Amino acid sequence: MATTFKDHIIALSGTFPMHKQAVLIDKIESGGGTYSAKIIDTCTHLVTTQKDVEDNKLKCKQAAALKSIKIVSWNWLLDSAADGKPASEASYLLAATPAPTPATNGRPLRSSRNKLQSNGSTTNVSQDDDENDVPAAGAAPSKGKKSAASSKAKRPIPADDDDEDDATTSKSQDEPPAKKQKDSKKASPTLKVPVDGPLWRRLTFHLATHDVFIGKDGVIYDAALNQTNSSNNNNKFYLIQLLVDKTSGKCTVWMRWGRVGEFGQKSRAAGLTLDQAKDVFEKKFSSKTGLSWSKRLSSPKAGKYTYLERNYEDDSEDNGKSEKKAKKEVEEEVKMPECTLSRPVQEFVGLIFNQRHMLSTMASMSYDANKLPLGKLSKRILMAGFEVLKNLSELVTNPSLAVQNYGQSYGQITEDLSNQYFTLIPHVFGRRRPPVIGTLDLIKREVDLLETLTDMEIANEILKDAKTSETGLHPLDVQFSGLGLDEMTPLESATTEYKELDDYLVKSHGKTHHIRYNLKHVFRVERRGEKQRFEKSAFANLPNSNRRLLWHGSRSTNYGGILSQGLRIAPPEAPVTGYMFGKGVYFADISSKSANYCSAHSSDRIGVLMLCDVELGNPMLELVDSDYHAGENAKKQGSLSTLGKGQTVPQGWKDAGCVSEDLKGVLMPDVSSPPETLDDTDAWLQYNEYIVYDVAQIRVKYLLYVHMS
């Protein structure tokens, strides 16, 4: 268990920009700290906001009275969690301020009472970029060059300045001819695109009064821009929306900008005609990106913001269905139908579709779910992220490619590609400098993130379908239906089938792993079409068959994607160096090896382990060290799989027919004797890994729902 917040008792107060309290509580507890819902004598810290301090909220008043409690901003919590040790509180202390002056520690105080420009003039919006991403307290959007210059003189963190030239690049210099790409943001004019929520919540009127403008050609006037530059410590966003008042038809161009993960500054040009608003929007977009609005999908310009394509395909359908559903519920009291699933299956479905766990997972991987939330991530963005990581992995393994392929030094091109990746896939780094992705471990971490986002995207689609379903079924029934399973049967704990699998779980535990199990449920599972796929494949009747019952572990939030789509091979865009033995599906014969991939700390200590019937074939390609090209090398020698040999292995194997008649002929470890450590081995791995390169070799047989501590 992490010890970042060991001996810390932390209370929270206020609403935190871009972070729900549940996510912050999870960071406290997973870091070994204690969360306190109230201010008590033993509290060490109160994490709050400048606004709560200035408004003298109850918890702030109580904490100040105790003197021993440090009152700090939420950035202290995020930065400490990211660094794995408590940050010095000196730079994060909050105190009430009678006047809008910079904080004595050099960190700017943020005020929510900034007055926005509200006249019809468009001249005020061209100055906003010359201000800090995070201004001194009370600073309003600049009204002229003088005030902007004055603001620059007081910058506490100049690295965050959004200070690029606002002059619109002429179209003749804009961009080279580009391939015409399909714009996933084109939509019906009836589509309901979300108005920038954090912005509206801080204003006096309601977001229901305005709509994001959609042209007759289906183009949505909504731009999310991002820019990361490690050298300059830039990790910033810029949001632009053209909004139409539903009553008057007058238009407003909204802008919000700042450091990723923070609220930032805001400005608007209001009371405009549609033509005026389009002109303001398009000029602002062009000044930020160096591209004309019509060429927004072209390759990003160096030193400029990158346009993040967001997916709104499902919003119109969701809005239509949810409005009908809400209307129906108002007209008649609708009782929640009974769930037809057994209690264990209900628990499982509730776990894998838990949205709090999804947010916690994304936060633990530093992903900014507010910039590109689930449901808004386009496949093109994910594939582009994989592609950048692939380029980085090639450089890390062969630094000479820096000059050969890019004409730059290794350090410069790895930083440039890292900036490009973090621009595409927004991350929250707090006030820390964005890292350079210059090691295989860092590449692997980001590959894991993109794979997790891919699976959670699928789970999110199933969740949306359940929320808008008009079938009259319980939401859990609809979610379960979305998994497309032919069978999910909870096993009775008294059965031989259950006991054999419990033994396999507990007695195949690696001695170097410190996970303790409490098995809650075992499910016998049949994925729709998986049996037929295997029987029709070339693997069905192999003369050299070698089928084994093996473990696979993954985050609970990934199982919506895994069960509905099956275990999958990484896409071509993914870097091969993200996978020790090439792009394949990985399995283990030691349960705790797979349990380490469950990240149970992000899901209330519950992990899900999968047991699969895997056709490995004979002989396997046996390796004692990593080989990123193992898949190709296995194929060359006529093997269907790779065995990454470990130092600790099962002492023997037995027929899995003892578990179920259906598994006769499949081998599983004989755990009547514990795993043994080999003395005469050159193996680099601690435990065996089995890798197959065709999903038709896999059949999911069981899911184990386990409390892990």
Phi and psi in degrees as a GROMACS rama.xvg file:
@    title "Ramachandran Plot"
@    xaxis  label "Phi"
@    yaxis  label "Psi"
@TYPE xy
-65.6742  150.929  ALA-2
-120.934  20.4035  THR-3
-52.1669  -45.3383  THR-4
-111.766  26.3284  PHE-5
-57.7254  136.07  LYS-6
69.4392  8.78365  ASP-7
-99.1137  132.971  HIS-8
-116.406  112.7  ILE-9
-118.627  129.956  ILE-10
-107.171  158.211  ALA-11
-123.165  147.516  LEU-12
-147.397  130.984  SER-13
105.386  177.507  GLY-14
-103.766  126.136  THR-15
-101.947  125.916  PHE-16
-57.3394  128.792  PRO-17
71.5723  1.25719  MET-18
-139.051  131.278  HIS-19
-82.4152  151.985  LYS-20
-59.506  -33.5416  GLN-21
-59.4298  -37.5688  ALA-22
-67.9592  -41.1796  VAL-23
-68.5499  -38.3354  LEU-24
-62.035  -41.4765  ILE-25
-61.917  -39.4303  ASP-26
-63.7358  -40.1531  LYS-27
-62.7605  -51.6116  ILE-28
-71.9433  -39.0149  GLU-29
-70.8099  -17.5998  SER-30
-92.0298  11.3698  GLY-31
86.3929  5.46964  GLY-32
-92.6399  178.094  GLY-33
-117.961  129.93  THR-34
-91.7836  133.74  TYR-35
-117.156  126.032  SER-36
-74.9975  -17.4817  ALA-37
-127.28  162.676  LYS-38
-81.9921  116.49  ILE-39
-124.436  167.181  ILE-40
-58.4936  -31.0427  ASP-41
-87.6961  -1.85388  THR-42
-60.9398  139.709  CYS-43
-101.033  -31.1317  THR-44
-141.649  145.951  HIS-45
-116.466  117.668  LEU-46
-94.7819  120.535  VAL-47
-149.697  -164.523  THR-48
-120.88  159.492  THR-49
-59.7926  -35.8864  GLN-50
-63.4924  -44.0621  LYS-51
-62.8563  -37.7152  ASP-52
-65.7809  -46.6295  VAL-53
-66.2806  -33.0448  GLU-54
-83.2861  0.746959  ASP-55
54.1858  47.4654  ASN-56
-61.0153  158.525  LYS-57
-54.4131  -49.5638  LEU-58
-63.9275  -37.578  LYS-59
-64.661  -41.1843  CYS-60
-64.1148  -44.3317  LYS-61
-65.1154  -41.8921  GLN-62
-66.097  -41.3332  ALA-63
-63.7356  -35.1968  ALA-64
-68.3455  -30.8003  ALA-65
-78.5755  -17.8167  LEU-66
66.7225  -39.5927  LYS-67
-76.5204  -14.7772  SER-68
-89.2155  130.309  ILE-69
-85.8276  124.926  LYS-70
-97.7836  110.849  ILE-71
-128.067  161.775  VAL-72
-78.0167  163.859  SER-73
-66.1888  -20.9401  TRP-74
-62.4243  -30.3854  ASN-75
-60.8279  -43.2087  TRP-76
-65.1496  -46.6026  LEU-77
-65.2376  -44.4781  LEU-78
-67.0502  -39.1876  ASP-79
-63.1559  -45.3484  SER-80
-62.4828  -40.6302  ALA-81
-67.8078  -37.1756  ALA-82
-84.7452  -13.363  ASP-83
78.1566  12.1999  GLY-84
-155.545  152.347  LYS-85
-63.5578  129.344  PRO-86
-75.8111  154.265  ALA-87
-62.6407  129.901  SER-88
-71.9663  -16.8579  GLU-89
-53.5127  -37.2614  ALA-90
-84.3218  -1.66591  SER-91
-123.187  -1.40378  TYR-92
-63.4478  140.747  LEU-93
-114.011  144.588  LEU-94
-149.642  151.245  ALA-95
-65.3486  139.749  ALA-96
-124.994  125.931  THR-97
-71.8476  -23.4933  PRO-98
-136.428  155.28  ALA-99
-75.3715  75.0405  PRO-100
-116.917  157.054  THR-101
-60.7572  147.53  PRO-102
-64.975  149.347  ALA-103
-65.7268  -21.2309  THR-104
-85.0486  0.620768  ASN-105
90.7931  -10.0076  GLY-106
-90.2898  131.486  ARG-107
-69.9024  144.779  PRO-108
-89.113  145.115  LEU-109
-107.882  133.216  ARG-110
-114.411  137.577  SER-111
-93.6949  6.41219  SER-112
-104.074  19.4894  ARG-113
-57.4866  135.875  ASN-114
-87.6926  130.923  LYS-115
-92.1623  151.046  LEU-116
-64.9379  133.886  GLN-117
-130.655  6.82639  SER-118
-86.0656  177.103  ASN-119
-82.1607  -4.3186  GLY-120
-69.4565  143.963  SER-121
-100.417  -0.0910713  THR-122
-74.0456  -22.9834  THR-123
-73.0566  -19.495  ASN-124
-82.5948  -14.249  VAL-125
-77.4971  -10.4109  SER-126
-94.0928  -12.3082  GLN-127
-61.4411  -30.5625  ASP-128
-71.4125  -15.9267  ASP-129
-86.5505  4.835  ASP-130
-98.7595  169.096  GLU-131
-66.2217  154.941  ASN-132
-63.8089  -35.4606  ASP-133
-126.376  105.091  VAL-134
-79.9724  168.356  PRO-135
-64.7768  153.701  ALA-136
-56.5227  138.043  ALA-137
83.8874  -6.59427  GLY-138
-72.0046  127.736  ALA-139
-95.0535  165.086  ALA-140
-54.0694  137.678  PRO-141
-58.9128  139.177  SER-142
-103.994  -4.94555  LYS-143
-171.409  170.49  GLY-144
-61.5658  -34.9612  LYS-145
-64.398  -47.6489  LYS-146
-66.7025  -34.2343  SER-147
-64.7884  -42.5948  ALA-148
-64.9377  -39.0355  ALA-149
-61.3017  -42.0594  SER-150
-60.9886  -40.1681  SER-151
-61.2131  -36.5246  LYS-152
-66.0543  -23.4621  ALA-153
-103.037  10.2955  LYS-154
-61.1151  121.584  ARG-155
-78.9258  -28.3362  PRO-156
-133.931  81.3777  ILE-157
-62.5842  -20.6324  PRO-158
-63.2335  -18.9522  ALA-159
-93.935  1.15809  ASP-160
-58.0518  136.147  ASP-161
-96.0606  73.3928  ASP-162
-111.028  21.1148  ASP-163
-75.8368  160.087  GLU-164
-63.1909  133.444  ASP-165
-89.4766  -2.93865  ASP-166
-62.6605  130.018  ALA-167
-70.218  127.72  THR-168
-71.0262  136.418  THR-169
-67.4291  149.914  SER-170
-63.7268  -27.4822  LYS-171
-68.2695  -26.1609  SER-172
-101.71  -5.80397  GLN-173
-53.1505  -67.0084  ASP-174
-156.394  151.636  GLU-175
-70.8275  161.386  PRO-176
-55.0566  133.723  PRO-177
-122.243  157.363  ALA-178
-64.1255  138.809  LYS-179
-72.6575  121.806  LYS-180
-109.479  147.842  GLN-181
-70.8796  128.195  LYS-182
-90.411  110.928  ASP-183
-70.1964  -8.65753  SER-184
-89.0055  -5.97048  LYS-185
-71.0685  137.139  LYS-186
-155.494  172.551  ALA-187
-67.7883  143.826  SER-188
-59.7553  -14.8614  PRO-189
-86.7073  -4.43446  THR-190
-60.9423  141.196  LEU-191
-103.008  103.513  LYS-192
-93.2015  131.018  VAL-193
-60.0337  131.743  PRO-194
-76.0706  145.955  VAL-195
-53.4088  95.975  ASP-196
-55.3212  -53.3747  GLY-197
-56.3116  -32.5965  PRO-198
-67.2803  -49.718  LEU-199
-66.1773  -34.9612  TRP-200
-64.0305  -20.379  ARG-201
-94.3884  4.26804  ARG-202
-109.906  172.801  LEU-203
-87.3028  -11.2078  THR-204
-115.422  168.764  PHE-205
-98.7453  145.651  HIS-206
-62.6836  -19.0001  LEU-207
-67.4523  -11.7804  ALA-208
-82.4068  -13.7419  THR-209
-131.07  154.177  HIS-210
-122.311  150.013  ASP-211
-71.6063  132.46  VAL-212
-72.0667  133.387  PHE-213
-123.729  122.042  ILE-214
-69.7204  166.264  GLY-215
-61.4832  -24.2038  LYS-216
-85.183  4.36698  ASP-217
86.1919  4.56564  GLY-218
-78.8603  127.442  VAL-219
-92.3175  122.839  ILE-220
-86.0241  72.0374  TYR-221
-144.032  117.265  ASP-222
-125.937  120.238  ALA-223
-105.524  117.848  ALA-224
-116.51  150.035  LEU-225
-141.992  148.598  ASN-226
-149.52  127.14  GLN-227
-122.443  134.286  THR-228
-144.73  104.625  ASN-229
-61.6203  -43.4418  SER-230
-58.1345  -40.5455  SER-231
-92.0594  4.40221  ASN-232
55.1028  38.8715  ASN-233
-93.5065  132.697  ASN-234
-151.659  79.2893  ASN-235
-128.271  160.076  LYS-236
-123.88  162.289  PHE-237
-145.748  120.689  TYR-238
-110.855  134.508  LEU-239
-132.264  130.694  ILE-240
-136.338  138.978  GLN-241
-99.6057  115.836  LEU-242
-113.451  143.11  LEU-243
-117.608  126.94  VAL-244
-68.2266  125.384  ASP-245
-65.5918  -25.7761  LYS-246
-90.989  -54.0906  THR-247
-89.5572  -21.1792  SER-248
80.6384  -2.72745  GLY-249
-68.9287  152.591  LYS-250
-112.614  151.349  CYS-251
-132.962  138.71  THR-252
-106.052  117.357  VAL-253
-97.3226  141.629  TRP-254
-136.614  137.842  MET-255
-141.223  135.87  ARG-256
-148.885  154.939  TRP-257
163.707  -164.005  GLY-258
-81.687  140.693  ARG-259
-58.1348  131.767  VAL-260
96.9937  -9.36026  GLY-261
-116.388  163.541  GLU-262
-69.3398  -42.0148  PHE-263
80.8202  -159.572  GLY-264
-104.268  167.545  GLN-265
-145.847  154.243  LYS-266
-156.948  163.686  SER-267
-152.133  153.784  ARG-268
-117.785  113.29  ALA-269
-114.448  168.135  ALA-270
68.6227  31.3823  GLY-271
-97.7864  157.151  LEU-272
-76.4258  166.831  THR-273
-61.1403  -42.9701  LEU-274
-63.6701  -41.376  ASP-275
-62.7091  -44.5727  GLN-276
-64.1014  -41.5353  ALA-277
-59.7952  -42.1099  LYS-278
-62.8929  -45.0557  ASP-279
-62.8334  -47.9092  VAL-280
-58.0871  -50.6212  PHE-281
-68.9587  -36.6248  GLU-282
-67.0854  -41.5999  LYS-283
-63.4169  -43.6552  LYS-284
-60.0348  -45.0543  PHE-285
-64.5414  -39.3967  SER-286
-68.0656  -31.2668  SER-287
-80.6595  -36.9402  LYS-288
-105.37  -20.5536  THR-289
77.7  7.19129  GLY-290
-119.358  149.243  LEU-291
-74.3675  154.879  SER-292
-58.3158  -36.2804  TRP-293
-69.4674  -18.7604  SER-294
-112.392  30.9977  LYS-295
-62.2509  -23.3999  ARG-296
-88.6386  2.54647  LEU-297
-69.3237  167.797  SER-298
-58.7952  136.442  SER-299
-61.5777  151.141  PRO-300
-88.2575  140.017  LYS-301
-61.043  135.85  ALA-302
77.7157  3.6923  GLY-303
-116.933  171.638  LYS-304
-70.6174  153.147  TYR-305
-106.03  134.754  THR-306
-78.5378  124.83  TYR-307
-97.4978  112.657  LEU-308
-72.0124  126.301  GLU-309
-113.375  149.163  ARG-310
-97.603  119.349  ASN-311
-118.437  17.1442  TYR-312
-54.4068  -39.9647  GLU-313
-88.2602  -10.8835  ASP-314
-66.9342  -38.3033  ASP-315
-65.737  -40.7763  SER-316
-66.1878  -43.9902  GLU-317
-61.0875  -45.0566  ASP-318
-63.5498  -43.7082  ASN-319
-60.9425  -46.885  GLY-320
-67.5778  -43.2736  LYS-321
-67.9976  -34.5741  SER-322
-65.7693  -43.2838  GLU-323
-61.7779  -43.1605  LYS-324
-64.096  -43.2433  LYS-325
-63.0455  -42.2004  ALA-326
-62.3804  -42.2062  LYS-327
-63.7603  -38.9759  LYS-328
-71.1792  -28.2111  GLU-329
-71.5969  -41.7908  VAL-330
-68.0498  -34.1  GLU-331
-144.403  138.874  GLU-332
-68.6889  115.084  GLU-333
-97.6881  120.266  VAL-334
-82.5045  141.438  LYS-335
-65.0892  122.827  MET-336
-65.654  156.613  PRO-337
-66.9766  140.282  GLU-338
-80.1605  132.152  CYS-339
-88.8442  -6.7049  THR-340
-79.5341  150.631  LEU-341
-66.1685  158.406  SER-342
-57.4933  -44.585  ARG-343
-61.0369  -39.4503  PRO-344
-68.251  -37.543  VAL-345
-58.6949  -43.8073  GLN-346
-61.1851  -43.0532  GLU-347
-64.7926  -47.9108  PHE-348
-63.8475  -41.4799  VAL-349
-60.9472  -34.2934  GLY-350
-69.0063  -51.2274  LEU-351
-74.252  -16.9518  ILE-352
-108.814  16.7121  PHE-353
-70.9794  114.908  ASN-354
-71.2824  -29.0616  GLN-355
-64.3015  -39.874  ARG-356
-66.8621  -35.9198  HIS-357
-63.268  -44.893  MET-358
-63.1717  -41.6661  LEU-359
-63.0617  -40.9971  SER-360
-62.209  -47.1521  THR-361
-65.0511  -39.621  MET-362
-65.2758  -39.0014  ALA-363
-65.713  -22.035  SER-364
-101.723  12.6232  MET-365
67.1071  13.1949  SER-366
-76.6416  139.293  TYR-367
-89.4476  92.0929  ASP-368
-72.7195  -11.5306  ALA-369
-81.4602  -32.1875  ASN-370
-73.1178  -49.6079  LYS-371
-129.836  80.6164  LEU-372
-69.4395  163.603  PRO-373
-56.4311  138.149  LEU-374
96.7421  -18.7027  GLY-375
-110.016  -10.0824  LYS-376
-72.1753  124.786  LEU-377
-88.0891  150.911  SER-378
-61.0728  -33.5422  LYS-379
-62.4421  -39.4281  ARG-380
-65.2487  -45.2547  ILE-381
-61.3144  -44.9419  LEU-382
-66.0261  -36.019  MET-383
-65.2271  -37.632  ALA-384
-62.2844  -45.5507  GLY-385
-58.3779  -41.7276  PHE-386
-62.8051  -41.8995  GLU-387
-64.7683  -42.0708  VAL-388
-63.3464  -35.4142  LEU-389
-62.3181  -44.8436  LYS-390
-62.7591  -40.1228  ASN-391
-64.8952  -41.1178  LEU-392
-64.6724  -36.8289  SER-393
-65.0306  -37.8446  GLU-394
-68.3673  -42.566  LEU-395
-63.2  -38.7436  VAL-396
-81.3732  -20.2194  THR-397
-145.027  81.0361  ASN-398
-57.9706  -21.8781  PRO-399
-65.1107  -17.6409  SER-400
-66.7329  -18.6758  LEU-401
-57.8803  -50.8913  ALA-402
-77.8875  -41.5632  VAL-403
-62.4956  -45.4819  GLN-404
-98.4087  -26.7299  ASN-405
-119.447  -14.0953  TYR-406
66.3832  27.4649  GLY-407
-132.27  167.218  GLN-408
-70.9454  158.135  SER-409
-59.0764  -45.7691  TYR-410
-61.9419  -40.6995  GLY-411
-68.6701  -44.9917  GLN-412
-72.5577  -33.9975  ILE-413
-66.5536  -36.4378  THR-414
-68.0138  -43.0431  GLU-415
-60.0222  -44.7282  ASP-416
-69.4182  -35.8053  LEU-417
-63.1342  -44.0034  SER-418
-59.3432  -41.9311  ASN-419
-62.7195  -41.9846  GLN-420
-65.098  -48.989  TYR-421
-69.7493  -21.307  PHE-422
-71.7196  -41.5404  THR-423
-71.5824  -43.5477  LEU-424
-114.195  91.5654  ILE-425
-61.1849  133.739  PRO-426
-122.981  150.678  HIS-427
-99.54  117.103  VAL-428
-113.709  8.36037  PHE-429
62.4656  -134.588  GLY-430
-96.3352  5.62068  ARG-431
-77.0893  154.034  ARG-432
-69.0704  133.134  ARG-433
-57.5686  134.679  PRO-434
-75.2853  162.303  PRO-435
-95.2151  128.214  VAL-436
-82.9779  85.3578  ILE-437
-117.935  12.727  GLY-438
-133.156  158.787  THR-439
-66.8166  -30.7229  LEU-440
-64.514  -42.1898  ASP-441
-67.2845  -37.6858  LEU-442
-63.2215  -44.3444  ILE-443
-60.3716  -40.4136  LYS-444
-60.6076  -42.6991  ARG-445
-73.6656  -33.4634  GLU-446
-60.9331  -43.4491  VAL-447
-58.8322  -41.5129  ASP-448
-61.0373  -48.9901  LEU-449
-64.3356  -37.5003  LEU-450
-66.7363  -39.9768  GLU-451
-64.6966  -43.8537  THR-452
-61.7195  -37.916  LEU-453
-61.9828  -46.0218  THR-454
-67.886  -40.3617  ASP-455
-70.534  -28.1721  MET-456
-59.6931  -43.5807  GLU-457
-65.1329  -45.1694  ILE-458
-60.835  -38.23  ALA-459
-64.4067  -37.2429  ASN-460
-62.6676  -42.8891  GLU-461
-63.4067  -41.078  ILE-462
-60.4096  -44.0142  LEU-463
-63.0615  -42.2897  LYS-464
-60.0737  -39.3575  ASP-465
-67.4417  -38.7004  ALA-466
-67.4379  -32.477  LYS-467
-103.054  5.5549  THR-468
-66.4521  139.163  SER-469
-115.586  29.3588  GLU-470
-80.0723  -13.7182  THR-471
82.8326  8.50337  GLY-472
-93.2393  159.698  LEU-473
-64.6309  142.51  HIS-474
-52.3331  -38.304  PRO-475
-65.0927  -35.2721  LEU-476
-63.6328  -41.3359  ASP-477
-68.3627  -41.1383  VAL-478
-62.6448  -43.7831  GLN-479
-62.367  -41.1341  PHE-480
-59.8645  -35.4249  SER-481
-65.5613  -17.5962  GLY-482
-75.9503  -20.46  LEU-483
65.5872  39.3112  GLY-484
-93.0563  139.111  LEU-485
-80.4719  -27.4098  ASP-486
-150.461  139.303  GLU-487
-148.844  92.2784  MET-488
-108.369  120.307  THR-489
-70.1124  134.875  PRO-490
-90.1496  142.927  LEU-491
-73.1876  137.658  GLU-492
-66.6911  -17.7392  SER-493
-84.64  -8.55694  ALA-494
-78.8613  154.327  THR-495
-61.1306  -38.8295  THR-496
-57.0056  -47.3839  GLU-497
-64.677  -46.8255  TYR-498
-63.6117  -39.948  LYS-499
-62.9278  -41.1493  GLU-500
-72.5003  -34.8905  LEU-501
-61.7032  -43.5793  ASP-502
-61.6238  -43.983  ASP-503
-60.3968  -39.5612  TYR-504
-64.332  -54.8448  LEU-505
-75.1919  -39.97  VAL-506
-89.9926  -2.9702  LYS-507
-105.47  28.8804  SER-508
-79.2196  131.368  HIS-509
-75.4081  138.212  GLY-510
-70.1448  -17.7028  LYS-511
-88.3763  -4.29192  THR-512
-99.0211  143.804  HIS-513
-116.214  39.9194  HIS-514
-99.9218  133.618  ILE-515
-107.443  138.16  ARG-516
-103.332  145.594  TYR-517
-136.718  98.2512  ASN-518
-70.1832  123.567  LEU-519
-98.6838  -47.836  LYS-520
-145.61  149.261  HIS-521
-124.314  132.209  VAL-522
-119.134  131.402  PHE-523
-84.9202  129.252  ARG-524
-128.126  142.872  VAL-525
-134.619  113.561  GLU-526
-77.9737  137.778  ARG-527
-60.1693  124.739  ARG-528
85.3617  -9.08561  GLY-529
-71.2579  -40.8947  GLU-530
-63.8872  -45.0822  LYS-531
-64.5015  -37.8709  GLN-532
-61.3821  -42.7201  ARG-533
-66.5282  -44.4985  PHE-534
-65.473  -28.0688  GLU-535
-88.9659  -7.68507  LYS-536
-85.8034  172.236  SER-537
-72.481  -6.32638  ALA-538
-94.6864  -1.2107  PHE-539
-69.4613  -41.9789  ALA-540
-129.791  56.9043  ASN-541
-72.5234  134.798  LEU-542
-67.6914  -25.6259  PRO-543
-108.427  41.169  ASN-544
-60.8394  143.243  SER-545
-150.067  76.5411  ASN-546
-92.9145  136.754  ARG-547
-136.923  150.206  ARG-548
-95.1165  107  LEU-549
-126.437  158.753  LEU-550
-87.0633  147.009  TRP-551
-141.572  131.201  HIS-552
-118.161  146.481  GLY-553
-157.582  162.993  SER-554
-58.8535  145.015  ARG-555
-58.6584  -33.3446  SER-556
-72.1821  -10.1888  THR-557
-87.2521  -13.0076  ASN-558
-73.7796  -22.1906  TYR-559
-59.847  -43.1566  GLY-560
-72.5995  -41.946  GLY-561
-65.0934  -45.9324  ILE-562
-73.7897  -35.7053  LEU-563
-79.6497  -31.0395  SER-564
-109.781  -15.457  GLN-565
88.4199  164.797  GLY-566
-67.0453  137.74  LEU-567
-126.943  157.091  ARG-568
-84.8765  145.077  ILE-569
-58.4552  147.378  ALA-570
-69.1274  162.286  PRO-571
-57.1636  -29.7473  PRO-572
-69.8057  -20.9816  GLU-573
-72.4233  147.158  ALA-574
-73.4978  135.554  PRO-575
-66.2235  -26.4121  VAL-576
-72.317  -7.08835  THR-577
-77.3847  -1.95301  GLY-578
-135.705  118.964  TYR-579
-57.1203  -36.7917  MET-580
-121.168  37.6395  PHE-581
85.7997  174.857  GLY-582
-77.066  109.464  LYS-583
-161.252  -169.5  GLY-584
-107.561  130.523  VAL-585
-103.195  139.969  TYR-586
-135.358  165.948  PHE-587
-140.89  158.147  ALA-588
-104.452  1.34897  ASP-589
-112.889  119.282  ILE-590
-60.4819  -40.5885  SER-591
-70.0779  -22.9732  SER-592
-63.1012  -44.634  LYS-593
-72.6882  -33.0271  SER-594
-62.4598  -28.0977  ALA-595
-64.1585  -20.1133  ASN-596
-90.3622  -0.84268  TYR-597
-81.7896  -19.5831  CYS-598
46.4432  52.572  SER-599
-62.213  -21.2496  ALA-600
-63.1085  -20.6669  HIS-601
-90.2303  -1.80003  SER-602
-137.79  50.1414  SER-603
55.8028  36.4619  ASP-604
68.0736  13.6643  ARG-605
-99.9436  128.086  ILE-606
-120.239  153.322  GLY-607
-117.271  122.63  VAL-608
-109.551  143.598  LEU-609
-114.098  137.341  MET-610
-111.178  127.739  LEU-611
-124.068  145.039  CYS-612
-85.4068  110.445  ASP-613
-117.761  124.498  VAL-614
-85.1989  109.356  GLU-615
-94.3888  -24.7621  LEU-616
71.8921  163.064  GLY-617
-129.583  135.702  ASN-618
-83.9056  159.851  PRO-619
-86.6244  156.471  MET-620
-77.3  113.694  LEU-621
-99.6054  125.754  GLU-622
-129.145  146.892  LEU-623
-106.825  -3.01015  VAL-624
-144.35  165.68  ASP-625
-65.4402  149.013  SER-626
-150.909  105.813  ASP-627
-65.512  -15.1094  TYR-628
-109.428  25.0465  HIS-629
-59.9109  -36.4809  ALA-630
-59.3387  -47.9879  GLY-631
-66.6453  -39.3707  GLU-632
-68.8104  -35.5924  ASN-633
-63.0832  -44.465  ALA-634
-61.1126  -39.6161  LYS-635
-61.9285  -35.4896  LYS-636
-94.0794  7.93453  GLN-637
81.6208  18.903  GLY-638
-97.2574  151.081  SER-639
-98.2051  -6.8024  LEU-640
-155.807  169.551  SER-641
-121.33  138.873  THR-642
-109.836  110.414  LEU-643
-83.1177  107.229  GLY-644
-74.5687  135.141  LYS-645
-106.556  167.23  GLY-646
-80.1414  -27.4082  GLN-647
-114.161  124.72  THR-648
-136.822  160.89  VAL-649
-61.3328  144.621  PRO-650
-75.2085  -22.8893  GLN-651
-165.905  173.3  GLY-652
-127.668  152.524  TRP-653
-138.49  167.621  LYS-654
-74.2648  128.066  ASP-655
-74.8174  2.75298  ALA-656
-60.1962  -18.9785  GLY-657
-68.0032  -20.2758  CYS-658
-86.5924  -48.0314  VAL-659
-156.378  143.392  SER-660
-56.653  -32.3061  GLU-661
-64.4326  -20.1605  ASP-662
-101.632  12.0212  LEU-663
-58.6416  131.845  LYS-664
94.2165  -12.8576  GLY-665
-92.3241  138.291  VAL-666
-96.4877  146.887  LEU-667
-139.665  156.241  MET-668
-59.4637  139.914  PRO-669
-86.2964  103.273  ASP-670
-92.7398  14.8146  VAL-671
-65.0252  -22.4888  SER-672
-119.488  142.618  SER-673
-69.2884  160.443  PRO-674
-56.568  144.644  PRO-675
-110.031  149.112  GLU-676
-97.6282  124.593  THR-677
-81.6383  138.096  LEU-678
-87.1925  -39.8377  ASP-679
-99.4307  66.6994  ASP-680
-135.895  145.94  THR-681
-96.2285  6.31851  ASP-682
-60.3736  136.283  ALA-683
-89.1745  -32.3716  TRP-684
-73.984  151.921  LEU-685
-76.7785  -37.6075  GLN-686
-133.801  159.845  TYR-687
-63.6126  147.531  ASN-688
-130.475  136.17  GLU-689
-115.584  131.055  TYR-690
-128.199  128.821  ILE-691
-116.312  154.13  VAL-692
-117.004  11.4458  TYR-693
-140.731  123.636  ASP-694
-66.2943  -17.9836  VAL-695
-67.5677  -13.0464  ALA-696
-80.5314  -3.95484  GLN-697
-115.468  136.04  ILE-698
-133.333  120.695  ARG-699
-72.0683  129.715  VAL-700
-115.196  -40.1577  LYS-701
-142.142  151.272  TYR-702
-122.661  131.223  LEU-703
-112.913  124.475  LEU-704
-99.5625  108.74  TYR-705
-127.347  133.118  VAL-706
-81.2571  125.701  HIS-707
-119.137  128.606  MET-708
